[in-house]
Each structure stands twice: as C-alpha cells, then as structure tokens.
Amino acid sequence: MNAEALELYFRRLLDFLIYAKNYFIRKNPIKEMATSIVEGIKDFLTVKKKLKIAQYRLNYHRHQLQKMEQLIAENSDHQFLKGSNIDQKR
C-alpha cells in the first residue's frame, strides 16, 4: 500500500469518527436508554397503584350505572322494569 492510500483510509476513518461523535452529541443514545430504563422501572413499581385506581373507577361507574337503571325502572310506565312493584299511576 502506498502513502496516498493510507492517507485516504485515515481521512475516511477520521470522517467516520467525526460523524459518530456528532451523532452521539445530537442523539445521545446512552442517556435515552437510561431514561427509558428508569421509566420502565417506575411503571413496574406503580402498576399495583394503577390497578387499584382502575378497579375503583370500574366499581364507581358500575354503581352509577346501577343507580341510573334503578331510576329508569322507577320512573318507567312499563311493568316488567319495575319487578314486583305496582304501577301507582294506573
């Protein structure tokens, strides 16, 4: 190999290292990976709390639905919705 080829390879290697350095400055993949790991650990540690909140919301909405169904049944003229209660309007 002659000196010109070595100089060309060395220049290409330096260009690659400069591009790699600029990429790491711009994207910082190590910092993003650390952030991702921390967020994953936080999600894992708070999953029980989130489950309890979801169960509470589900029970709350189920209760609200039962209350609405009961109000509809009480204010309805249809006998089958009232169950054993007698329609007072008739």
SVG drawing of the C-alpha trace seen along z (x, -y; Angstrom):
<svg xmlns="http://www.w3.org/2000/svg" viewBox="-105 -17 109 26">
<polyline fill="none" stroke="black" stroke-width="0.4" points="0.0,0.0 1.3,-3.4 1.2,-6.6 -1.8,-8.0 -4.0,-5.0 -3.0,-5.1 -3.8,-8.9 -7.2,-8.2 -8.1,-5.4 -7.0,-7.6 -9.1,-10.6 -12.1,-8.3 -11.6,-6.9 -11.4,-10.4 -14.6,-11.5 -16.4,-8.4 -15.3,-9.3 -16.4,-12.9 -19.8,-11.7 -20.1,-9.3 -19.2,-11.9 -21.7,-14.3 -24.4,-11.6 -23.7,-10.9 -23.8,-14.6 -27.1,-15.0 -29.0,-11.8 -27.2,-10.8 -28.5,-7.1 -27.0,-6.2 -29.0,-9.0 -32.2,-8.0 -31.6,-4.3 -31.1,-5.3 -34.3,-7.4 -36.2,-4.5 -35.0,-2.1 -35.9,-4.5 -39.4,-5.0 -39.9,-1.2 -38.9,-0.7 -41.3,-3.5 -44.1,-1.8 -43.3,1.6 -43.3,0.2 -46.6,-1.7 -48.6,1.0 -50.4,2.1 -51.5,-1.5 -52.7,-1.9 -54.6,1.4 -56.3,0.2 -57.3,-3.1 -58.7,-1.3 -60.7,1.1 -62.1,-1.9 -63.1,-3.6 -64.8,-0.5 -66.7,0.1 -67.7,-3.6 -69.0,-3.5 -70.8,-0.2 -72.5,-1.7 -73.5,-4.8 -75.0,-2.5 -77.0,-0.6 -78.3,-3.8 -79.4,-5.0 -81.0,-1.7 -82.9,-1.9 -84.1,-5.4 -85.2,-4.5 -87.1,-1.5 -88.8,-3.6 -89.9,-6.3 -91.0,-3.9 -94.6,-3.0 -93.6,0.5 -94.5,3.2 -91.6,5.5 -89.0,2.9 -90.5,2.4 -90.3,6.0 -92.8,6.7 -93.8,3.0 -97.2,2.0 -97.5,-1.0 -99.2,-3.7 -100.3,-5.8 -102.8,-3.1"/>
</svg>
